[in-house]
Amino acid sequence: MSGLYIHIPFCKQACSYCDFYFVTRQQHKQDFVDELLREIHHKKDTRFTKDPVRTIYFGGGTPSLLSPKQVESILDAIRTVFDLELEEITLEMNPDDVTKDYLSGLKSSGINRASMGVQTFDPDLLDFMHRAHTSEEALACLEILEASAFKVFTTDLIYGNPGQTLSSLEKDIDTLLQFNPPHISAYSLTVEPQTRLGKQVKLGRILPPEDDTVSDHFDLVVDKLETAGIQQYEVSNYAKPGSEAVHNSNYWNHVNYLGLGPGAHSFWWDENKLSAKRWSNEANLKSYLSQGWERPFEPEHLNLSALAEERLMLGLRTKKGVSKKELKSRYDFEFNSGQHLCLQKLEEEGKAKTGEQIQLTKEGLKIADTILLDLVTM
């Protein structure tokens, strides 16, 4: 099985924290769609069409800036080129783009999962994030979404913002839960160096919250959502049983995926299953429109040792964890003595469960990045 990721590079404005590739000028949307169709058709009868496609994900950027007709044309092209055994087709959308007719058009085109970028309902935080939508638009779009034909949807929240209080975060969660979402992605704000936020932090104009504050935010998110029957299954992802994201699970489980569009990344196992490659298109719309997709960046070659390290890091970010048996059979990997001691210490501290299945506990997932760095450098 494999997945397709479609990168739609258009945004109305730049969010302060975002380091994904995007452009704010939208006059080339149809030109982009036409070029994307050419890229899709170029994959016909290649090794990428041998695996049945299980998931399609429209990310960005802001995919909801495309019309339902444009989305349908992309899906029609995919249907003619790839062998499909689809379980999930997700499209990211912003609240200010959503209407009843728009959702109906997307559903008719084949989209069966909506991903709504709410982030917060707090007007001051929305302004800080430089989001294009208002709190009122977020509430209105969730009402439309809840009443729509989309029975599978997810919403995003961001916590750990400068100046964000626990009471403000709790209000965000309570407001969101009124709409009975089956899935929520809740991310701790990350300061990326090249973003507007990163530059303000570097200049000392903004101070990120203390680690203890972010930890308290994490605890509140996990506890509130768990009480509502929405279980954490990955560091930043929560779902009612059976509503976990299929496409994102592909990434964590090292399933083949092909990226299409400017800046899109791909990962594909070699035929011998002893190595894999990762590559990306250039993150440049102008280049892409002149068939830049025919000139992807030189692939990164990954041997089993590098893949085992990746699988360990990705797997331990999930509640399920990763099994020693899989690491041995698929990657020929076994923990060294230092890693065994590290895992033993984590278990004694209540941060991990060890045995055949290695799993981080709630306390471990809270500091997963630190734990994983320590573990792979042993």
Solvent accessible surface area in square Angstrom, and as a share of the most:
residue,aa,sasa,rsa
1,M,98,0.44
2,S,2,0.01
3,G,0,0.00
4,L,2,0.01
5,Y,37,0.14
6,I,0,0.00
7,H,8,0.03
8,I,0,0.00
9,P,0,0.00
10,F,0,0.00
11,C,18,0.11
12,K,93,0.39
13,Q,57,0.26
14,A,38,0.30
15,C,24,0.14
16,S,2,0.01
17,Y,36,0.14
18,C,30,0.18
19,D,83,0.43
20,F,131,0.54
21,Y,52,0.20
22,F,50,0.21
23,V,35,0.20
24,T,65,0.38
25,R,174,0.63
26,Q,53,0.24
27,Q,106,0.47
28,H,74,0.33
29,K,47,0.20
30,Q,89,0.40
31,D,70,0.36
32,F,0,0.00
33,V,0,0.00
34,D,50,0.26
35,E,4,0.02
36,L,0,0.00
37,L,40,0.20
38,R,116,0.42
39,E,3,0.01
40,I,0,0.00
41,H,89,0.40
42,H,103,0.46
43,K,29,0.12
44,K,107,0.45
45,D,126,0.65
46,T,46,0.26
47,R,96,0.35
48,F,24,0.10
49,T,21,0.12
50,K,145,0.62
51,D,39,0.20
52,P,34,0.21
53,V,0,0.00
54,R,74,0.27
55,T,0,0.00
56,I,1,0.00
57,Y,25,0.09
58,F,0,0.00
59,G,1,0.01
60,G,11,0.11
61,G,17,0.16
62,T,8,0.05
63,P,1,0.01
64,S,5,0.03
65,L,21,0.10
66,L,1,0.01
67,S,45,0.29
68,P,34,0.21
69,K,167,0.71
70,Q,29,0.13
71,V,0,0.00
72,E,74,0.33
73,S,37,0.24
74,I,0,0.00
75,L,2,0.01
76,D,67,0.35
77,A,7,0.05
78,I,1,0.00
79,R,103,0.38
80,T,86,0.50
81,V,12,0.07
82,F,11,0.05
83,D,74,0.38
84,L,47,0.23
85,E,88,0.39
86,L,59,0.29
87,E,93,0.42
88,E,11,0.05
89,I,9,0.05
90,T,0,0.00
91,L,0,0.00
92,E,48,0.22
93,M,3,0.01
94,N,26,0.13
95,P,4,0.02
96,D,36,0.18
97,D,25,0.13
98,V,13,0.07
99,T,73,0.42
100,K,157,0.67
101,D,116,0.60
102,Y,28,0.11
103,L,3,0.01
104,S,64,0.41
105,G,22,0.21
106,L,0,0.00
107,K,71,0.30
108,S,95,0.62
109,S,4,0.03
110,G,22,0.21
111,I,1,0.00
112,N,54,0.28
113,R,6,0.02
114,A,0,0.00
115,S,7,0.05
116,M,0,0.00
117,G,8,0.08
118,V,0,0.00
119,Q,16,0.07
120,T,0,0.00
121,F,17,0.07
122,D,38,0.20
123,P,91,0.57
124,D,115,0.60
125,L,13,0.07
126,L,7,0.04
127,D,112,0.58
128,F,49,0.20
129,M,0,0.00
130,H,60,0.27
131,R,26,0.10
132,A,36,0.28
133,H,6,0.03
134,T,66,0.38
135,S,14,0.09
136,E,121,0.54
137,E,65,0.29
138,A,0,0.00
139,L,62,0.31
140,A,48,0.37
141,C,2,0.01
142,L,1,0.00
143,E,104,0.47
144,I,50,0.25
145,L,0,0.00
146,E,79,0.36
147,A,91,0.70
148,S,22,0.14
149,A,64,0.50
150,F,3,0.01
151,K,149,0.63
152,V,68,0.39
153,F,11,0.05
154,T,6,0.03
155,T,0,0.00
156,D,26,0.14
157,L,2,0.01
158,I,11,0.06
159,Y,9,0.03
160,G,3,0.03
161,N,1,0.00
162,P,28,0.18
163,G,76,0.74
164,Q,10,0.04
165,T,75,0.43
166,L,83,0.42
167,S,80,0.51
168,S,23,0.15
169,L,1,0.01
170,E,66,0.30
171,K,147,0.62
172,D,5,0.02
173,I,0,0.00
174,D,59,0.31
175,T,21,0.12
176,L,0,0.00
177,L,43,0.21
178,Q,134,0.60
179,F,16,0.07
180,N,94,0.48
181,P,1,0.01
182,P,16,0.10
183,H,2,0.01
184,I,0,0.00
185,S,6,0.04
186,A,1,0.01
187,Y,89,0.34
188,S,42,0.27
189,L,25,0.13
190,T,80,0.46
191,V,54,0.31
192,E,53,0.24
193,P,96,0.60
194,Q,146,0.65
195,T,6,0.04
196,R,122,0.45
197,L,1,0.00
198,G,5,0.05
199,K,110,0.46
200,Q,48,0.21
201,V,38,0.22
202,K,179,0.76
203,L,114,0.57
204,G,50,0.49
205,R,175,0.64
206,I,28,0.14
207,L,146,0.72
208,P,61,0.39
209,P,32,0.20
210,E,130,0.58
211,D,123,0.64
212,D,110,0.57
213,T,49,0.28
214,V,36,0.21
215,S,30,0.19
216,D,69,0.36
217,H,1,0.00
218,F,8,0.03
219,D,37,0.19
220,L,33,0.17
221,V,1,0.00
222,V,8,0.04
223,D,67,0.35
224,K,47,0.20
225,L,1,0.00
226,E,89,0.40
227,T,125,0.72
228,A,45,0.35
229,G,32,0.30
230,I,2,0.01
231,Q,77,0.34
232,Q,11,0.05
233,Y,32,0.12
234,E,5,0.02
235,V,20,0.12
236,S,14,0.09
237,N,6,0.03
238,Y,0,0.00
239,A,1,0.01
240,K,55,0.23
241,P,114,0.72
242,G,75,0.72
243,S,25,0.16
244,E,69,0.31
245,A,1,0.01
246,V,33,0.19
247,H,2,0.01
248,N,32,0.16
249,S,28,0.18
250,N,2,0.01
251,Y,60,0.23
252,W,28,0.10
253,N,62,0.32
254,H,4,0.02
255,V,33,0.19
256,N,11,0.05
257,Y,28,0.10
258,L,2,0.01
259,G,5,0.05
260,L,0,0.00
261,G,0,0.00
262,P,0,0.00
263,G,14,0.13
264,A,2,0.02
265,H,101,0.45
266,S,1,0.01
267,F,1,0.00
268,W,13,0.04
269,W,19,0.07
270,D,25,0.13
271,E,161,0.72
272,N,90,0.46
273,K,118,0.50
274,L,105,0.52
275,S,27,0.17
276,A,0,0.00
277,K,46,0.20
278,R,52,0.19
279,W,34,0.12
280,S,15,0.09
281,N,10,0.05
282,E,65,0.29
283,A,48,0.37
284,N,58,0.30
285,L,13,0.06
286,K,173,0.73
287,S,24,0.15
288,Y,3,0.01
289,L,45,0.22
290,S,71,0.46
291,Q,70,0.31
292,G,5,0.05
293,W,11,0.04
294,E,85,0.38
295,R,143,0.52
296,P,59,0.37
297,F,113,0.47
298,E,151,0.68
299,P,41,0.26
300,E,92,0.41
301,H,123,0.55
302,L,9,0.04
303,N,93,0.48
304,L,34,0.17
305,S,83,0.54
306,A,39,0.30
307,L,0,0.00
308,A,0,0.00
309,E,77,0.34
310,E,42,0.19
311,R,18,0.06
312,L,1,0.01
313,M,63,0.28
314,L,49,0.24
315,G,0,0.00
316,L,0,0.00
317,R,59,0.22
318,T,15,0.09
319,K,83,0.35
320,K,155,0.66
321,G,4,0.04
322,V,1,0.01
323,S,20,0.13
324,K,64,0.27
325,K,150,0.64
326,E,42,0.19
327,L,1,0.00
328,K,94,0.40
329,S,91,0.59
330,R,84,0.31
331,Y,4,0.01
332,D,98,0.51
333,F,40,0.17
334,E,123,0.55
335,F,17,0.07
336,N,69,0.36
337,S,87,0.56
338,G,23,0.22
339,Q,11,0.05
340,H,87,0.39
341,L,120,0.60
342,C,17,0.10
343,L,5,0.03
344,Q,99,0.44
345,K,119,0.50
346,L,15,0.08
347,E,76,0.34
348,E,128,0.58
349,E,80,0.36
350,G,39,0.37
351,K,54,0.23
352,A,3,0.02
353,K,118,0.50
354,T,45,0.26
355,G,35,0.34
356,E,98,0.44
357,Q,60,0.26
358,I,0,0.00
359,Q,52,0.23
360,L,3,0.02
361,T,28,0.16
362,K,62,0.26
363,E,81,0.36
364,G,0,0.00
365,L,1,0.01
366,K,49,0.21
367,I,69,0.35
368,A,3,0.02
369,D,98,0.51
370,T,81,0.47
371,I,7,0.03
372,L,3,0.02
373,L,109,0.54
374,D,66,0.34
375,L,0,0.00
376,V,28,0.16
377,T,97,0.57
378,M,108,0.48
